Amino acid sequence: MQIGNEQETFSAKLVDKKRMQPSYFIGVDIGTQGARVVLVNQNGIMVGSKEESFPLNNQSREEQSPELWWSSCLTSLRALCYELKPVIDLSHVRAIAVTSTSGTIIPLDKSNRPLHAAIMYSDPRSVQEARLCKAAASTSGSMGFTAFNASCGLSKMVWFVNNFPEKASQLGMFIHAADYITGQLSGNFKVTDYTNALKSGYDIVQLQWPDFITKALPIKPEWLQEVVPTGVSVGCLKSELAEQLGLSDKIIITAGVTDGCASQVASGAVKPGDWNTTIGTTLVIKGVTAKEVKDPTGVLYCHRHPEGYWMPGGASNTGADWVSRLFGQSDLNEINAAAAKLIPTGLLAWPLLQQGERFPFVAPDAQGFAPEELSEAELFTAYMEGVAYIERYAYERIQMLSGETIHQVYTAGGASNSDAWLTIRSNVLGVPVYKMQSVSGAAGAAILAASKTYYTSLSEAAGNMVQVQKIETPDKDLVDQYDQTYTQFINTLKLKGYIPE
């Protein structure tokens, strides 16, 4: 017993000594337009970053070169390590994690080389295969993800097999975009994580690939990856890469995460009851619940949290794309200052630039609207309010489906840089809105890398590595005024037939 205590004391001293040293973590984000790498310390402070854009063409939304992704990633890693070598001790870099687009698929041959270009999440060619996947899942009675569409990984696997049957004998396995970079770093291509596997059909409730995938669809079991919790170790940095980069070959490479979930991690919304809204090109809402949230319409779906919780969310066609497309030539600082003096406008406007909405309700015929003959500042302000009304409706549906109350919202994305928009959203939602310091996907990946290698959980890592930049709290008079206009906005959507009575 005494020996055991001495060993425990010695181990504790080693941990304390390790904690006194600086530790660093690298996050890699392979986006649609480029690769970005960041290095942060154990407190979430960004020490350095590098990025490289991809040469894009008209086919880039359908297919991209995974070899080019890796080349850009490696170039950025070399530049980052070269720049930081005189500044920090690179031997204190402990782990690397990768994030990338959800739903992108790469067929590999049996030597882990791409057998075809990456089939992008935004490639619409697998519409028919998506219907087959959805029908097979529904017929099987699967309790897992069944809302397959053309942006899902499983649809793209079936599309590849149907369109390139001559390559089936060479096919080793299908992997996801983040897995390709993780494989290049570690040599392990066989493992993926809960978030990437969801739209490839993996059942995150039963934690297995459901039978309908291999019995009702032309997919072989050996083409599917092993699935592990997000952020667990899948190997160490390959020795030859470690030597090139001046890093240790003891650096842990962890299972990756989808880009949407990485942004959620970067916002700090990782504990039950936490919710995050990212408003960039689109409005994306993600949160954490203790129980799985089931939406009979399939609009809201859940990822699996690495600590066993659930991560429900969805992405809208409404967002902030209208800012650059309609007000790109305007002075945004000036127009935001004018907007702050106009709220609440009492106007009803919805900046949906394309036909159709997908979240928080499905309305294929939906079209945006706005009053005529408004000044530039009035229209800008009314559009910000319209996005906030869509955000509130989403949270009301989430509360109805989950039975949980939303107490505050973390936020990220370009829209969070507008103080006027933060004020509008806090008062439309009626809760505090927390703007976070660093909310990039790469930063989220770096936090994930630390979650099991330095901290004991994702919650602990986010609690220590995420900083709040600003808190916007609601004002009762404004809340009351926005309540009235929100009711009018929702009634307008009902009258147009976009949402049910």
C-alpha positions in Angstrom: 0.0 0.0 0.0 2.8 2.3 0.9 4.6 1.5 -2.4 1.4 2.3 -4.3 1.1 5.7 -2.6 4.8 6.5 -3.4 4.2 5.6 -7.0 1.1 7.7 -7.2 3.0 10.7 -5.6 5.8 10.3 -8.1 3.4 10.1 -11.0 1.6 13.2 -9.7 4.9 15.1 -9.6 5.6 14.1 -13.2 2.2 15.4 -14.3 2.8 18.7 -12.3 6.2 19.1 -13.9 4.7 18.4 -17.4 2.0 21.0 -16.7 4.5 23.6 -15.7 6.1 23.4 -19.2 4.5 25.2 -22.1 2.7 22.8 -24.4 1.6 23.4 -28.0 -1.1 22.0 -30.3 -1.5 22.2 -34.0 -4.9 22.4 -35.8 -5.2 21.8 -39.5 -8.2 23.0 -41.5 -8.7 21.8 -45.1 -11.4 24.0 -46.5 -13.0 24.3 -49.9 -10.7 27.1 -50.9 -7.5 26.5 -49.0 -5.5 24.9 -46.2 -4.9 26.6 -42.9 -2.7 25.5 -40.0 -2.5 27.1 -36.5 -0.3 26.5 -33.5 -1.8 27.4 -30.0 -0.5 26.9 -26.5 -2.3 25.1 -23.7 -4.2 28.4 -22.8 -5.5 28.7 -26.4 -3.2 31.6 -27.2 -2.4 31.5 -30.9 1.4 31.5 -31.4 1.4 31.2 -35.2 -0.5 30.4 -38.3 0.0 29.8 -42.0 -2.4 29.2 -44.9 -2.3 28.5 -48.6 -5.1 28.9 -51.2 -6.0 26.2 -53.7 -6.2 27.0 -57.4 -9.9 26.6 -58.1 -11.8 26.1 -61.3 -15.4 25.5 -62.4 -15.1 21.8 -61.4 -13.8 22.5 -57.8 -17.3 22.3 -56.3 -17.5 18.7 -57.6 -14.0 17.3 -57.4 -10.7 18.4 -55.9 -7.2 16.8 -55.7 -6.4 15.3 -52.2 -2.7 15.3 -53.2 -3.0 19.1 -53.7 -4.6 19.4 -50.2 -1.7 17.5 -48.7 0.9 19.5 -50.6 -0.6 22.8 -49.4 -0.9 21.5 -45.8 2.7 20.3 -45.8 4.0 23.6 -47.2 2.1 25.5 -44.5 3.4 23.2 -41.8 7.0 23.6 -43.0 6.6 27.4 -43.1 5.0 27.5 -39.6 7.7 25.3 -38.0 10.5 27.3 -39.7 9.1 30.6 -38.5 8.5 29.4 -34.9 11.7 27.4 -34.4 13.6 30.5 -33.0 10.6 31.5 -30.9 9.4 28.3 -29.1 10.8 24.9 -28.3 9.2 22.7 -30.9 9.8 19.6 -28.8 6.8 20.9 -26.7 4.4 20.4 -29.6 2.2 17.5 -28.3 -0.6 16.7 -30.7 -2.2 17.5 -34.1 -5.8 17.2 -35.2 -7.4 17.9 -38.6 -10.8 19.3 -39.6 -12.4 19.4 -43.1 -15.6 19.5 -45.0 -18.4 17.1 -44.0 -19.7 14.7 -46.6 -16.6 14.8 -48.9 -15.4 11.3 -49.9 -12.1 9.9 -51.3 -11.9 6.4 -52.8 -8.4 4.9 -51.9 -6.8 2.0 -53.6 -5.3 -0.9 -51.5 -2.1 1.0 -51.1 -3.9 4.1 -49.7 -3.5 6.1 -52.9 -6.4 8.1 -54.3 -8.2 6.0 -56.9 -10.2 9.1 -57.9 -10.3 12.8 -57.1 -12.1 13.8 -53.8 -15.9 13.9 -54.5 -16.9 17.1 -52.8 -19.8 17.6 -50.4 -21.2 20.2 -52.8 -21.2 17.8 -55.8 -24.9 17.4 -56.8 -24.4 14.4 -59.1 -25.4 11.8 -56.5 -29.1 12.8 -56.2 -30.4 9.5 -57.5 -28.1 7.5 -55.2 -29.2 9.6 -52.2 -32.7 8.5 -52.9 -31.6 4.9 -52.9 -29.7 5.4 -49.6 -32.7 7.1 -48.0 -35.1 4.3 -49.2 -32.8 1.5 -48.0 -32.3 3.1 -44.6 -36.1 3.7 -44.2 -37.0 0.2 -45.3 -34.4 -1.4 -42.9 -35.9 0.5 -39.9 -32.5 1.9 -39.1 -32.6 4.1 -36.0 -29.5 6.0 -37.2 -29.1 8.8 -39.7 -31.6 8.3 -42.6 -32.0 11.8 -44.1 -29.5 11.1 -46.9 -29.2 13.7 -49.7 -26.6 14.5 -52.4 -24.3 16.1 -49.9 -23.9 12.9 -47.8 -20.9 10.6 -48.0 -22.8 7.4 -48.4 -24.6 8.8 -51.5 -21.2 9.6 -53.0 -19.8 6.1 -52.3 -22.7 4.5 -54.1 -22.4 7.1 -57.0 -18.7 6.2 -57.4 -19.4 2.4 -57.5 -22.2 2.9 -60.0 -20.2 5.2 -62.3 -16.8 3.5 -62.1 -17.6 -0.3 -61.8 -14.2 -1.1 -63.5 -12.4 0.4 -60.4 -14.3 -1.7 -57.8 -11.6 -4.4 -57.8 -8.9 -1.9 -57.0 -10.9 -0.1 -54.2 -9.3 -0.4 -50.8 -11.7 1.8 -48.8 -13.6 5.1 -48.8 -12.3 7.8 -46.4 -13.3 11.4 -45.6 -11.4 14.6 -46.3 -10.0 15.0 -42.8 -9.0 11.3 -42.7 -6.7 11.8 -45.8 -4.6 14.4 -44.0 -4.7 12.4 -40.8 -3.5 9.4 -42.7 -0.7 11.4 -44.4 0.5 12.6 -41.0 0.2 9.2 -39.1 0.2 6.5 -41.8 -3.2 5.4 -40.4 -6.0 5.8 -43.1 -8.3 3.2 -41.6 -9.8 5.2 -38.8 -12.4 8.0 -38.9 -14.4 9.7 -36.2 -18.1 10.0 -35.2 -18.7 13.3 -36.8 -17.3 12.4 -40.2 -18.9 9.0 -40.2 -22.5 10.3 -39.5 -23.4 11.2 -43.1 -21.7 8.1 -44.4 -24.4 6.2 -42.6 -22.7 5.1 -39.4 -25.2 4.5 -36.6 -24.0 6.7 -33.7 -26.6 5.3 -31.4 -25.7 1.6 -31.8 -22.0 2.5 -32.7 -21.9 0.3 -35.7 -22.3 0.4 -39.5 -26.0 -0.7 -40.1 -26.6 -3.8 -42.2 -28.6 -1.9 -45.0 -25.3 -0.3 -46.2 -23.7 -3.6 -47.2 -26.9 -5.7 -47.9 -29.1 -3.2 -49.8 -26.5 -1.0 -51.4 -23.4 -1.9 -53.5 -20.9 -1.3 -50.6 -18.6 -4.0 -49.3 -17.8 -4.1 -45.5 -14.1 -3.8 -46.1 -14.6 -0.4 -47.8 -15.8 1.1 -44.5 -13.5 2.6 -41.9 -13.2 1.8 -38.2 -15.0 4.6 -36.3 -13.7 6.1 -33.0 -14.7 9.0 -30.7 -13.6 12.4 -32.0 -10.2 13.4 -30.6 -8.7 10.0 -29.6 -5.2 9.1 -30.7 -4.9 7.2 -34.0 -1.1 7.2 -34.1 2.1 9.3 -33.9 3.7 11.7 -36.5 5.6 9.7 -39.1 9.3 9.7 -38.4 10.2 11.1 -41.9 7.7 14.0 -41.4 9.0 14.7 -37.9 12.5 15.0 -39.3 11.4 17.3 -42.1 9.5 19.6 -39.8 11.9 19.6 -36.8 9.2 18.0 -34.6 9.2 15.0 -32.3 8.0 11.7 -33.7 6.2 11.2 -30.4 3.6 13.9 -31.4 0.1 12.3 -31.2 -2.2 12.5 -34.2 -5.8 12.4 -33.1 -9.0 11.4 -34.9 -10.4 14.5 -36.7 -13.7 16.3 -36.8 -16.0 18.0 -39.4 -15.7 21.7 -40.0 -19.0 22.6 -38.5 -18.2 20.7 -35.3 -14.7 22.2 -35.2 -16.2 25.8 -35.2 -18.6 24.7 -32.4 -15.6 23.5 -30.4 -13.7 26.8 -31.0 -16.7 28.7 -29.7 -16.6 26.8 -26.4 -20.1 25.4 -26.8 -19.2 21.9 -25.7 -21.1 21.2 -22.5 -24.8 20.2 -22.1 -26.9 23.3 -22.4 -24.3 25.2 -24.5 -25.5 26.5 -28.0 -23.5 28.2 -30.7 -24.7 30.1 -33.8 -22.2 30.7 -36.5 -23.3 33.3 -39.2 -21.0 33.3 -42.1 -22.2 32.6 -45.7 -25.0 30.5 -43.9 -26.4 30.4 -40.5 -25.4 27.3 -38.6 -26.6 26.3 -35.2 -25.1 23.6 -33.1 -25.4 22.7 -29.4 -24.9 20.0 -26.8 -27.7 18.0 -25.1 -27.7 15.2 -22.6 -30.3 13.2 -24.7 -30.5 12.7 -28.4 -32.9 15.2 -30.1 -35.1 13.5 -32.7 -36.7 15.6 -35.3 -39.4 13.8 -37.4 -38.9 16.2 -40.3 -35.1 15.3 -40.4 -34.3 19.1 -40.5 -32.4 18.9 -37.2 -29.8 16.0 -36.8 -27.4 15.0 -34.1 -23.7 14.3 -34.0 -22.2 12.3 -31.2 -20.1 14.2 -28.6 -16.8 12.5 -27.7 -18.0 12.5 -24.0 -21.2 10.6 -24.9 -23.5 13.6 -25.2 -25.3 14.7 -28.3 -24.6 17.6 -30.7 -27.8 18.6 -32.5 -27.8 21.2 -35.1 -28.6 22.3 -38.7 -27.6 24.7 -41.4 -29.8 27.3 -43.1 -29.8 28.8 -46.6 -30.2 32.2 -44.8 -27.0 33.8 -43.6 -24.7 36.8 -44.2 -24.1 36.2 -47.9 -26.3 39.2 -48.7 -23.8 41.6 -47.0 -21.1 41.1 -49.6 -23.5 40.5 -52.5 -25.8 43.5 -51.9 -23.7 45.9 -49.9 -20.1 45.0 -51.0 -19.5 48.5 -52.4 -20.8 50.2 -49.2 -18.8 51.4 -46.2 -19.8 48.7 -43.7 -18.5 50.6 -40.7 -20.7 53.6 -41.6 -23.7 51.5 -42.4 -23.4 49.6 -39.2 -23.2 52.8 -37.2 -26.4 54.0 -38.9 -28.1 50.7 -38.2 -27.4 51.0 -34.5 -29.5 54.2 -34.5 -32.4 52.6 -36.4 -33.1 49.5 -34.2 -35.8 48.3 -33.9 -37.0 49.1 -37.3 -40.4 47.4 -37.1 -39.9 46.3 -40.7 -40.4 42.8 -42.0 -37.6 41.6 -44.3 -35.9 38.2 -45.0 -32.6 38.2 -47.0 -32.9 34.7 -48.5 -31.1 35.2 -51.8 -31.8 31.7 -53.3 -35.1 30.0 -53.7 -35.8 27.5 -50.9 -35.1 27.1 -47.2 -33.7 24.0 -45.5 -33.4 25.0 -41.8 -35.1 25.6 -39.4 -37.9 24.5 -41.7 -38.0 23.0 -45.2 -39.7 25.2 -47.8 -38.5 24.5 -51.3 -40.5 27.4 -52.8 -39.5 30.0 -50.1 -38.3 33.4 -51.4 -36.9 36.3 -49.5 -38.8 39.6 -49.2 -38.4 43.2 -48.1 -40.4 46.4 -48.2 -39.8 48.7 -51.2 -38.2 52.1 -51.3 -36.1 51.7 -48.1 -32.9 53.6 -47.6 -29.6 51.6 -47.8 -29.3 51.7 -44.0 -32.9 50.8 -43.4 -32.7 47.7 -45.7 -29.4 46.6 -44.1 -30.9 46.9 -40.6 -34.1 45.1 -41.6 -32.1 42.3 -43.1 -30.0 41.8 -40.0 -33.3 41.7 -38.0 -34.7 39.1 -40.5 -31.7 36.8 -39.9 -32.2 37.1 -36.2 -35.9 36.1 -36.5 -34.9 33.0 -38.4 -32.3 32.2 -35.6 -35.0 32.7 -32.9 -37.4 30.4 -34.8 -34.6 27.7 -34.9 -34.0 27.9 -31.2 -37.8 27.8 -30.5 -38.0 24.5 -32.5 -34.9 23.2 -30.7 -36.5 23.9 -27.3 -39.7 22.3 -28.4 -37.9 19.1 -29.6 -35.4 18.8 -26.8 -37.4 20.1 -23.9 -34.4 22.1 -22.9 -34.2 25.9 -22.2 -31.7 28.0 -24.1 -30.0 30.3 -21.5 -27.3 31.9 -23.6 -25.8 31.6 -27.1 -22.2 31.6 -28.1 -21.5 33.1 -31.5 -18.9 33.0 -34.3 -18.6 34.0 -38.0 -18.3 37.2 -39.8 -21.7 38.5 -38.6 -20.4 38.6 -35.0 -18.1 41.5 -36.0 -21.1 43.8 -36.2 -22.0 45.3 -32.8 -25.4 46.4 -34.1 -26.1 42.8 -35.2 -25.1 41.4 -31.8 -27.5 43.9 -30.1 -30.3 42.9 -32.5 -29.7 39.2 -31.9 -29.5 39.4 -28.1 -32.8 41.3 -27.9 -34.6 39.2 -30.5 -33.5 36.0 -28.8 -33.9 37.5 -25.3 -30.7 35.9 -24.0 -27.0 37.0 -23.6 -24.9 36.5 -26.8 -21.2 35.7 -26.2 -18.8 36.7 -28.9 -15.7 34.5 -28.7 -12.1 35.5 -29.4 -10.9 32.9 -31.9 -13.5 30.7 -33.6 -11.8 29.3 -36.8 -12.1 25.6 -37.6 -8.3 25.2 -37.3 -8.5 26.6 -33.7 -11.2 24.1 -33.0 -9.0 21.3 -34.3 -6.2 22.5 -32.1 -8.5 22.4 -29.0 -9.6 18.9 -30.0 -5.9 17.9 -30.3 -5.4 19.0 -26.6 -8.6 17.4 -25.3 -7.2 13.9 -24.7 -3.4 14.6 -24.8 -3.1 17.4 -22.2 -6.6 17.8 -20.7 -8.9 15.0 -19.6 -11.8 15.9 -21.8 -13.1 18.3 -24.5 -15.0 20.2 -21.9 -11.9 20.8 -19.8 -9.8 21.8 -22.9 -12.4 24.3 -24.1 -12.8 25.7 -20.6 -9.1 26.5 -20.6 -8.5 27.4 -24.2 -11.5 29.5 -25.3 -11.8 33.2 -24.4 -14.8 35.4 -24.5 -14.3 38.7 -26.3 -17.6 40.4 -25.7 -21.0 39.7 -24.0 -24.2 41.4 -25.4 -27.1 41.3 -22.9 -30.7 42.0 -23.7 -32.6 45.1 -22.8 -36.2 44.6 -21.6 -37.7 47.5 -23.7 -36.0 46.3 -26.9 -37.0 42.6 -26.1 -40.7 43.6 -25.8 -40.6 45.6 -29.1 -38.9 42.8 -31.0 -41.4 40.2 -29.6 -44.1 42.1 -31.5 -42.3 42.3 -34.8 -41.1 38.7 -34.5 -44.7 37.5 -34.2 -45.6 39.5 -37.3 -42.6 38.0 -39.2 -43.6 34.4 -38.3 -47.3 35.1 -39.3 -46.0 36.4 -42.6 -44.1 33.1 -43.2 -47.3 31.2 -42.3 -49.4 33.2 -44.7 -46.9 32.5 -47.5 -47.1 28.7 -46.6 -43.5 28.4 -45.7 -44.1 27.1 -42.1 -47.3 25.4 -40.8 -50.0 27.2 -38.9 
